[in-house]
Amino acid sequence: MDDGPVRDSRAVTGAAAAIIASGAAWRVWLIPRLPDTREKLGEAYNVARSFAEHGTFSDSFHAGQGPTAHLMPVPAIIAGTVYRGLGIFTPASNLALTVIALTFVLGSFWLLFVAFRDLGSPAAGRLLALVLLSWTPVNVLIEVIWFRVWEGGIAVALAAGVLCLVLRIDRAERIGTRAVVGLSLLAAVTLFLSPPFGVAAYLCAAILMVYRLPPRRWLATSGIAVAAMIVVLAPWTIRNTVVMGAPIVLRDNFGMEIAMANAPVLVDSPDEDGGYNARHRAIHPYAGPEGYAAMIASGGEVAYFAQLQHETGAWIVAHPHDFATLTLRHLRQLLLPDRWMFPQASALGATGTRLAIHWGVSAYGLFGIGYALVRLGRRYRYAAIMTLVPMLPYLIVQPTLRYRYLVFALLTFFAFDLVARLVARLAGGVSPAAAGGVRTAPPAA
């Protein structure tokens, strides 16, 4: 039966709120001290500007290019609406978009704090995770500037919301239709905004269905999930069929992403970045004139990306060893990013410090996931899925810090969950599994 929600003391809740609020104030103070140019915002800025000026999703790579399905529309709608009301890239619109971005970013921190509380994670570990996320400069440029127009902050907030909802439903004595519909819609929206997190959300939902619902309800539950997906994805797919000439369900840029990360020039490049930036400038339509000219010559972005995907697929089939080498490199860079991947600015602190924090979070986070899966409650598997599954697509494309950001907060909570349990054991002889001090056992299926 349902034992009721897990709760923190007022002191813990107040401390968490204070940490997040101070992190918000610090980020606002940093705004004029961070490098901030529209060129650095890339294609997402171009589409937001197009929506502001013309109400269309167009010109992702160059003015006059025409319609695009390179990016998902929601960030462009948000930023474009703000640009339309407050001016394009004005101080007022930039501040408004930063506030919106930080609402999602800091909201995701709070939701993960709550989710790990429901898992039984020690309060000390969760507060330390908030301190690292809120008070260190490892990701502030991404959060304050880039997420004005990019979807990462929204994606992590949705993923954290999925985790909270799955845990709440799993704890309930009875799972009703309303819960199934709510989770189905949230999973579909998450898939639409962030396909890697969306796949993880559906996997969590499927496990929840198998373990908590009787088999006689599986068909109806799956039908609700499919219907919710159709409702969310159909308008964008129809738009792409009509405007782009192809039934693109999400985005059309997979061919470009995999081509930038898998090519013979990347296997043995002596460059610090393994040849990635040169490859990026050569084929990406936004990064350089060569890529844009090639896209126009091939007949547009859909045809160009399909051509790149075909060529890269053929190379992968012919060179499986080189592809495996690059995939392992991408895995290492996703977990242990290289120095060249970090932006430079005095407000961001020393690169070596940020590098050490990223590496430490990955190492302890992965150990934390392993320990949780082996020794802690079965519900930790939901958090593990939301962390590990979204990494998989980035093994075959070039990881960046913006891609790594998706799982950074989750890894941070896993890292400090483990640290808090180990410290509690060393200090008081309590087993790490019991160190959480809160009830985690779900009701029987």
URVENMO-V50579 format. One record per residue. N is the residue number from 1. RES is the residue in one small letter. PSI is psi in radians with two decimals (* if undefined). Layout:
n: <N/N>
res: <RES/RES>
psi: <PSI/PSI>
This chain:
n: <1/2/3/4/5/6/7/8/9/10/11/12/13/14/15/16/17/18/19/20/21/22/23/24/25/26/27/28/29/30/31/32/33/34/35/36/37/38/39/40/41/42/43/44/45/46/47/48/49/50/51/52/53/54/55/56/57/58/59/60/61/62/63/64/65/66/67/68/69/70/71/72/73/74/75/76/77/78/79/80/81/82/83/84/85/86/87/88/89/90/91/92/93/94/95/96/97/98/99/100/101/102/103/104/105/106/107/108/109/110/111/112/113/114/115/116/117/118/119/120/121/122/123/124/125/126/127/128/129/130/131/132/133/134/135/136/137/138/139/140/141/142/143/144/145/146/147/148/149/150/151/152/153/154/155/156/157/158/159/160/161/162/163/164/165/166/167/168/169/170/171/172/173/174/175/176/177/178/179/180/181/182/183/184/185/186/187/188/189/190/191/192/193/194/195/196/197/198/199/200/201/202/203/204/205/206/207/208/209/210/211/212/213/214/215/216/217/218/219/220/221/222/223/224/225/226/227/228/229/230/231/232/233/234/235/236/237/238/239/240/241/242/243/244/245/246/247/248/249/250/251/252/253/254/255/256/257/258/259/260/261/262/263/264/265/266/267/268/269/270/271/272/273/274/275/276/277/278/279/280/281/282/283/284/285/286/287/288/289/290/291/292/293/294/295/296/297/298/299/300/301/302/303/304/305/306/307/308/309/310/311/312/313/314/315/316/317/318/319/320/321/322/323/324/325/326/327/328/329/330/331/332/333/334/335/336/337/338/339/340/341/342/343/344/345/346/347/348/349/350/351/352/353/354/355/356/357/358/359/360/361/362/363/364/365/366/367/368/369/370/371/372/373/374/375/376/377/378/379/380/381/382/383/384/385/386/387/388/389/390/391/392/393/394/395/396/397/398/399/400/401/402/403/404/405/406/407/408/409/410/411/412/413/414/415/416/417/418/419/420/421/422/423/424/425/426/427/428/429/430/431/432/433/434/435/436/437/438/439/440/441/442/443/444/445>
res: <m/d/d/g/p/v/r/d/s/r/a/v/t/g/a/a/a/a/i/i/a/s/g/a/a/w/r/v/w/l/i/p/r/l/p/d/t/r/e/k/l/g/e/a/y/n/v/a/r/s/f/a/e/h/g/t/f/s/d/s/f/h/a/g/q/g/p/t/a/h/l/m/p/v/p/a/i/i/a/g/t/v/y/r/g/l/g/i/f/t/p/a/s/n/l/a/l/t/v/i/a/l/t/f/v/l/g/s/f/w/l/l/f/v/a/f/r/d/l/g/s/p/a/a/g/r/l/l/a/l/v/l/l/s/w/t/p/v/n/v/l/i/e/v/i/w/f/r/v/w/e/g/g/i/a/v/a/l/a/a/g/v/l/c/l/v/l/r/i/d/r/a/e/r/i/g/t/r/a/v/v/g/l/s/l/l/a/a/v/t/l/f/l/s/p/p/f/g/v/a/a/y/l/c/a/a/i/l/m/v/y/r/l/p/p/r/r/w/l/a/t/s/g/i/a/v/a/a/m/i/v/v/l/a/p/w/t/i/r/n/t/v/v/m/g/a/p/i/v/l/r/d/n/f/g/m/e/i/a/m/a/n/a/p/v/l/v/d/s/p/d/e/d/g/g/y/n/a/r/h/r/a/i/h/p/y/a/g/p/e/g/y/a/a/m/i/a/s/g/g/e/v/a/y/f/a/q/l/q/h/e/t/g/a/w/i/v/a/h/p/h/d/f/a/t/l/t/l/r/h/l/r/q/l/l/l/p/d/r/w/m/f/p/q/a/s/a/l/g/a/t/g/t/r/l/a/i/h/w/g/v/s/a/y/g/l/f/g/i/g/y/a/l/v/r/l/g/r/r/y/r/y/a/a/i/m/t/l/v/p/m/l/p/y/l/i/v/q/p/t/l/r/y/r/y/l/v/f/a/l/l/t/f/f/a/f/d/l/v/a/r/l/v/a/r/l/a/g/g/v/s/p/a/a/a/g/g/v/r/t/a/p/p/a/a>
psi: <2.87/2.15/0.05/2.91/2.60/2.42/2.59/2.81/2.85/-0.64/-0.76/-0.79/-0.74/-0.70/-0.73/-0.79/-0.69/-0.70/-0.82/-0.74/-0.72/-0.60/-0.64/-0.80/-0.72/-0.71/-0.70/-0.70/-0.54/-0.31/-0.94/-0.11/0.02/2.55/2.21/1.64/2.60/-0.47/-0.59/-0.32/-0.20/-2.60/-0.54/-0.67/-0.73/-0.74/-0.68/-0.70/-0.72/-0.73/-0.66/-0.71/-0.60/-0.14/0.41/2.78/1.59/2.99/0.72/-0.57/-0.47/2.50/2.29/0.01/-0.70/-2.96/2.66/2.63/0.44/-0.55/2.75/2.65/-0.38/-0.85/-0.64/-0.65/-0.79/-0.95/-0.71/-0.65/-0.73/-0.75/-0.68/-0.64/-0.59/0.04/2.60/2.07/0.68/2.84/-0.69/-0.81/-0.67/-0.73/-0.75/-0.75/-0.59/-0.73/-0.75/-0.80/-0.77/-0.50/-0.79/-0.78/-0.94/-0.52/-0.64/-0.64/-0.79/-0.76/-0.67/-0.62/-0.75/-0.75/-0.79/-0.46/-0.79/-0.42/-0.26/0.28/2.44/2.46/-0.69/-0.74/-0.71/-0.67/-0.69/-0.65/-0.74/-0.67/-0.83/-0.78/-0.62/-0.55/0.02/2.64/0.36/-0.56/0.23/-0.60/-0.73/-0.80/-0.72/-0.66/-1.01/-0.64/0.08/-0.61/-0.24/2.82/-0.01/-0.77/-0.74/-0.72/-0.79/-0.66/-0.75/-0.75/-0.73/-0.66/-0.70/-0.81/-0.78/-0.77/-0.73/-0.77/-0.69/-0.77/-0.70/-0.46/-0.33/2.59/-0.70/2.38/1.95/3.09/-0.64/-0.71/-0.70/-0.78/-0.77/-0.81/-0.64/-0.76/-0.74/-0.69/-0.70/-0.75/-0.70/-0.73/-0.69/-0.70/-0.64/1.62/-0.70/-0.79/-0.58/-0.76/-0.75/-0.69/-0.76/-0.60/-0.75/-0.76/-0.68/-0.74/-0.73/-0.76/-0.80/-0.70/-0.46/-0.26/2.51/2.65/-0.51/-0.29/-0.07/-0.74/-0.82/-0.71/-0.75/-0.66/-0.71/-0.74/-0.75/-0.74/-0.73/-0.70/-0.73/-0.76/-0.75/-0.72/-0.40/-0.80/-0.75/-0.69/-0.74/-0.77/-0.78/-0.63/-0.73/-0.81/-0.71/-0.23/0.27/2.50/1.20/2.05/-0.68/-1.50/2.82/0.17/0.18/-0.71/-0.70/-0.74/-0.77/-0.51/-0.64/-0.43/-0.10/1.79/2.70/-0.55/-0.26/-0.29/-0.79/0.49/2.36/-0.13/2.67/-0.64/0.22/0.33/0.08/-0.83/-0.66/-0.73/-0.73/-0.83/-0.50/-0.58/-0.30/2.21/-0.36/-0.54/-0.43/2.84/-0.50/-0.81/-0.70/-0.73/-0.69/-0.66/-0.80/-0.73/-0.53/-0.20/0.22/3.07/-0.65/-0.83/-0.69/-0.80/-0.63/-0.69/-0.79/-0.69/-0.73/-0.81/-0.74/-0.68/-0.72/-0.69/-0.71/-0.77/-0.67/-0.35/1.13/-0.59/-0.77/-0.68/-0.74/-0.68/-0.79/-0.64/-0.76/-0.63/-0.75/-0.70/-0.81/-0.74/-0.57/-0.69/-0.66/1.35/2.60/2.79/-0.65/-0.30/-0.21/2.28/2.68/2.28/2.48/-0.58/-0.29/-0.13/-3.11/2.41/-0.67/-0.64/-0.80/-0.67/-0.79/-0.69/-0.79/-0.81/-0.75/-0.75/-0.72/-0.82/-0.93/-0.59/-0.75/-0.70/-0.66/-0.71/-0.82/-0.78/-0.75/-0.73/-0.55/-0.69/-0.36/-3.04/2.72/-0.40/-0.29/-0.35/-0.51/-0.80/-0.64/-0.73/-0.76/-0.28/-0.82/-0.75/-0.75/-0.28/-0.49/-0.78/-0.46/0.03/-0.39/0.07/3.03/2.03/2.57/2.96/-0.51/-0.63/-0.74/-0.51/-0.56/-0.64/0.03/-0.81/-0.72/-0.78/-0.65/-0.77/-0.68/-0.70/-0.85/-0.39/-0.82/-0.81/-0.78/-0.69/-0.72/-0.72/-0.73/-0.67/-0.77/-0.60/-0.62/0.12/0.31/2.44/2.51/-0.64/-0.48/-0.06/-0.27/-0.59/0.21/2.80/2.29/-0.19/2.22/2.91/2.78/2.57/*>
